[in-house]
Every structure is written in C-alpha cells, then in structure tokens.
C-alpha cells in the first residue's frame, strides 16, 4: 500500500488520524503522519487491516442493499453524530466499528437508498 492509498483508505473509512494510529497502526499520530507522507514505509499489517475494513464495509453495504426490497416502510439508517451515541446502542463495538457504520450510512444516503435518522 502506498502512502496515498493509506490516506485515501483512512478518509474513505472516515477515520481521524488519531483513531487510525491508535486502533489500526497501534502507534502514535506522528508515525501515522510519516506513513501518509511517505517518510516511513507502511507496515504490511496496516495495509492488510485497511483492506479488511474495506472488505467488511462492502459486505455490509451489499447485505443492506439486498434487504431493501424486502423491507416494509421507509428505508432509514441511523447516523450517530458521536461515538458516545453509537456506544449506547452498540455496547460491544469500538470506534472503528462506529466509523465503519458512519461510512456505510453516508454512502447509502448519497446513493439515495437510505434516509438518515
């Protein structure tokens, strides 16, 4: 994974540098910035983790899209403005799962498939 790809993945997944460095890279913010700026090589485990999150995201989107026609009523997806709001409903999920959910909700909204609530 290149430095530009790493930054694109992070932004696509709606992760802040602080979140990505802590939860994905298990490192400090400065090191993550060095990876994104091409100063230091990106560890293989970081690239694999980002690709895995993209895969999970795509799988979840496909599940939602496939279920839309089977729903009764309006299609809405919850958009949690803060991790604290998300955590109240999803006790076992972490910051990465919250950001993944937000990324999915945003895409479905902009595709016109879901309304945000």
Order of alpha helices (4+ residues) and beta strands (2+ residues): alpha-alpha-alpha-beta-alpha-alpha-beta
